[in-house]
Amino acid sequence: MVTKSSAAVAALVLALTSAGASAAEVLRVDVSRVDKRFSVSTEVLVDATMPQVFDVLTDFERLADLSGSIEESRVEEVVSDREWLVYTRVKGCAFFFCRSVRRTERVRGRYPCELSAVLKDSQDLALSNTNWRLSPSGDGTRLEFSTYVEPGFWVPGRIGARTIRRMVIGAVVDSMEAAEQRAASAAAVSAMRGSQ
């Protein structure tokens, strides 16, 4: 079972929703399942600047805006200006198998190019580790996302890499399109404020 985005982007890897077309482009999706552990890595071009993408990914209170599968998200503690404890409750489904996953992660960031999330507490996951790397690409951003997750519960064997890969492709495009839309809205508001 793939959970979140984390964070995000989260990640970023579940059945997500979006409100319109944009230029998000999936360059690569790799998925594997070994025993209970799922690994996912993606590379996406996003039509927004690195700071804009970073700001959207670290707007932890609004992660549900990026993903219909994120039922709840909040900052439990601001450890420093570069580190947060973030709680998420995510619902994921594959075929007829659905599960809500609750977790608290220690998220660390290096503005505007890097985020990492490590599982701190969860009754639903045995382990989870997620990384986001952002780099400039033309007028946009190249986002590299990787995660590995080991559920603390039974997952049917037929939920394999191909099923997860199909879910990830749709989820990544939808979430990055939502991120692009939010970044464009923020840029428009900033431009309006600057012209006043």
C-alpha positions as a printed NumPy array, in Angstrom:
array([[  0.   ,   0.   ,   0.   ],
       [  1.386,   3.395,  -0.905],
       [  0.664,   6.151,   1.571],
       [  0.864,   9.875,   1.315],
       [  2.881,  12.092,   0.207],
       [  3.897,  11.629,   2.548],
       [  3.73 ,  14.55 ,   2.693],
       [  3.571,  14.599,   0.38 ],
       [  3.941,  14.87 ,  -2.753],
       [  3.672,  12.807,  -0.934],
       [  3.411,  12.479,  -0.6  ],
       [  1.925,  12.635,  -3.965],
       [  1.472,   9.   ,  -4.571],
       [ -2.185,   8.274,  -3.959],
       [ -5.494,   8.743,  -5.74 ],
       [ -5.588,  12.544,  -5.868],
       [ -7.803,  15.208,  -7.396],
       [ -7.136,  18.332,  -9.435],
       [ -9.222,  21.146, -10.903],
       [ -7.673,  21.769, -14.313],
       [ -5.056,  21.224, -16.957],
       [ -1.426,  22.206, -16.603],
       [  2.038,  21.257, -17.72 ],
       [  3.05 ,  18.692, -15.055],
       [  4.939,  15.926, -16.818],
       [  5.904,  12.567, -15.353],
       [  9.392,  11.623, -16.551],
       [  9.871,   8.427, -14.565],
       [  8.026,   6.153, -12.144],
       [  9.703,   3.158, -10.518],
       [  7.817,   0.922,  -8.106],
       [  8.833,  -2.261,  -6.368],
       [  7.499,  -4.522,  -3.67 ],
       [  9.772,  -6.825,  -1.732],
       [  7.969,  -8.796,   0.952],
       [  6.079,  -6.148,   2.946],
       [  8.092,  -3.117,   1.801],
       [  6.992,  -0.856,  -1.049],
       [  9.455,   1.492,  -2.762],
       [  8.378,   4.27 ,  -5.099],
       [ 10.471,   6.838,  -6.922],
       [  9.286,   9.403,  -9.411],
       [ 10.666,  12.281, -11.389],
       [  8.315,  15.048, -12.51 ],
       [  8.63 ,  18.4  , -14.268],
       [  6.486,  21.037, -12.568],
       [  5.503,  24.358, -14.127],
       [  6.375,  26.42 , -11.035],
       [  9.559,  27.743,  -9.465],
       [ 11.492,  25.814,  -6.825],
       [ 10.448,  28.207,  -4.021],
       [  6.806,  27.937,  -5.103],
       [  6.905,  24.122,  -5.13 ],
       [  8.744,  24.03 ,  -1.791],
       [  6.183,  26.405,  -0.238],
       [  3.289,  24.234,  -1.423],
       [  4.927,  21.047,  -0.13 ],
       [  5.556,  22.614,   3.284],
       [  2.065,  24.066,   3.681],
       [  1.3  ,  21.091,   5.903],
       [ -2.096,  22.367,   7.059],
       [ -3.313,  22.357,   3.426],
       [ -1.996,  19.011,   2.164],
       [ -5.574,  17.823,   1.602],
       [ -5.843,  20.484,  -1.126],
       [ -3.259,  18.472,  -3.075],
       [ -4.673,  15.063,  -2.357],
       [ -8.204,  13.802,  -1.927],
       [ -6.727,  10.817,  -0.112],
       [ -5.271,  12.969,   2.667],
       [ -8.119,  13.194,   5.136],
       [ -6.284,  15.28 ,   7.736],
       [ -2.919,  16.984,   8.166],
       [ -1.495,  19.289,  10.797],
       [  1.753,  20.493,  12.313],
       [  2.063,  18.964,  15.759],
       [  5.244,  20.822,  16.614],
       [  7.545,  23.351,  14.987],
       [ 10.949,  22.06 ,  16.061],
       [ 12.831,  24.819,  14.199],
       [ 12.447,  26.895,  11.048],
       [ 13.694,  23.826,   9.131],
       [ 12.067,  20.984,  11.067],
       [  8.487,  20.015,  11.887],
       [  6.536,  17.133,  13.368],
       [  3.66 ,  16.57 ,  10.948],
       [  0.624,  14.353,  11.483],
       [ -1.328,  12.963,   8.526],
       [ -4.277,  10.635,   8.165],
       [ -4.386,   9.178,   4.667],
       [ -6.841,   6.77 ,   3.073],
       [ -5.525,   4.545,   0.326],
       [ -7.377,   1.983,  -1.768],
       [ -6.291,  -0.624,  -4.285],
       [ -9.026,  -2.779,  -5.758],
       [-11.381,  -3.479,  -2.859],
       [ -8.698,  -3.135,  -0.195],
       [ -8.872,   0.21 ,   1.638],
       [ -7.077,   1.379,   4.72 ],
       [ -6.646,   4.614,   6.653],
       [ -3.103,   5.213,   7.812],
       [ -2.229,   7.587,  10.622],
       [  1.309,   8.745,  11.179],
       [  3.522,  11.445,  12.589],
       [  6.702,  12.21 ,  10.686],
       [  9.76 ,  14.286,  11.425],
       [ 10.045,  16.507,   8.343],
       [ 13.256,  18.398,   7.667],
       [ 13.736,  20.946,   4.907],
       [ 16.531,  22.823,   3.196],
       [ 14.877,  25.722,   1.379],
       [ 14.115,  25.574,  -1.526],
       [ 15.651,  22.329,  -2.707],
       [ 15.164,  19.436,  -0.305],
       [ 12.726,  17.797,   2.103],
       [ 12.883,  14.54 ,   4.002],
       [ 10.323,  12.811,   6.198],
       [ 11.067,   9.991,   8.623],
       [  8.409,   8.076,  10.53 ],
       [  8.31 ,   9.071,  14.178],
       [  5.099,   7.389,  15.318],
       [  2.397,   5.216,  13.769],
       [  0.247,   2.279,  14.765],
       [ -0.293,   1.574,  11.06 ],
       [  3.246,   1.597,   9.627],
       [  6.349,  -0.352,  10.592],
       [  8.591,   2.149,   8.775],
       [  8.463,   5.003,   6.318],
       [ 11.08 ,   7.275,   4.795],
       [ 10.438,   9.883,   2.089],
       [ 12.661,  12.36 ,   0.229],
       [ 11.92 ,  15.229,  -2.158],
       [ 14.68 ,  16.851,  -4.225],
       [ 13.946,  19.978,  -6.246],
       [ 16.174,  21.388,  -8.967],
       [ 15.693,  24.041, -11.651],
       [ 14.548,  22.888, -15.075],
       [ 14.008,  25.669, -17.593],
       [ 11.326,  27.959, -16.164],
       [ 10.072,  25.21 , -13.869],
       [ 11.216,  22.641, -11.356],
       [ 12.345,  19.046, -11.569],
       [ 10.96 ,  17.17 ,  -8.572],
       [ 12.485,  13.835,  -7.616],
       [ 10.404,  11.96 ,  -5.056],
       [ 11.328,   8.682,  -3.387],
       [  9.712,   6.779,  -0.568],
       [  9.734,   3.395,   1.01 ],
       [  6.937,   2.234,   3.242],
       [  6.37 ,  -0.928,   5.202],
       [  2.785,  -1.249,   6.415],
       [  2.265,  -2.622,   9.885],
       [ -0.739,  -4.592,   8.622],
       [ -1.435,  -7.287,   6.056],
       [ -1.606,  -6.153,   2.407],
       [ -2.985,  -8.601,  -0.188],
       [ -0.24 , -10.084,  -2.353],
       [ -2.015,  -9.121,  -5.58 ],
       [ -1.412,  -5.461,  -4.779],
       [  1.926,  -5.409,  -6.526],
       [  4.209,  -3.011,  -8.323],
       [  2.017,  -2.688, -11.467],
       [ -1.07 ,  -1.729,  -9.455],
       [  0.877,   0.774,  -7.395],
       [  2.577,   2.205, -10.504],
       [ -0.8  ,   2.951, -12.134],
       [ -1.947,   4.673,  -8.945],
       [  1.276,   6.661,  -8.652],
       [  1.241,   8.047, -12.199],
       [ -2.244,   9.485, -11.814],
       [ -1.558,  10.689,  -8.293],
       [  1.689,  12.453,  -9.145],
       [  0.243,  14.269, -12.146],
       [ -2.87 ,  15.337, -10.24 ],
       [ -0.997,  16.521,  -7.156],
       [  1.619,  18.424,  -9.159],
       [ -1.102,  20.064, -11.237],
       [ -2.768,  21.162,  -7.997],
       [  0.622,  22.445,  -6.786],
       [  1.091,  24.368, -10.055],
       [ -2.353,  25.915,  -9.702],
       [ -1.682,  26.946,  -6.104],
       [  1.715,  28.393,  -7.079],
       [  0.155,  30.343,  -9.969],
       [ -2.529,  31.722,  -7.646],
       [  0.092,  32.79 ,  -5.108],
       [  2.15 ,  34.463,  -7.863],
       [ -0.933,  36.339,  -9.111],
       [ -1.765,  37.591,  -5.611],
       [  1.854,  38.662,  -5.105],
       [  1.855,  40.497,  -8.45 ],
       [ -1.398,  42.278,  -7.56 ],
       [  0.035,  43.382,  -4.207],
       [  3.196,  44.608,  -5.94 ],
       [  1.199,  46.757,  -8.38 ],
       [ -0.74 ,  48.551,  -5.645]])
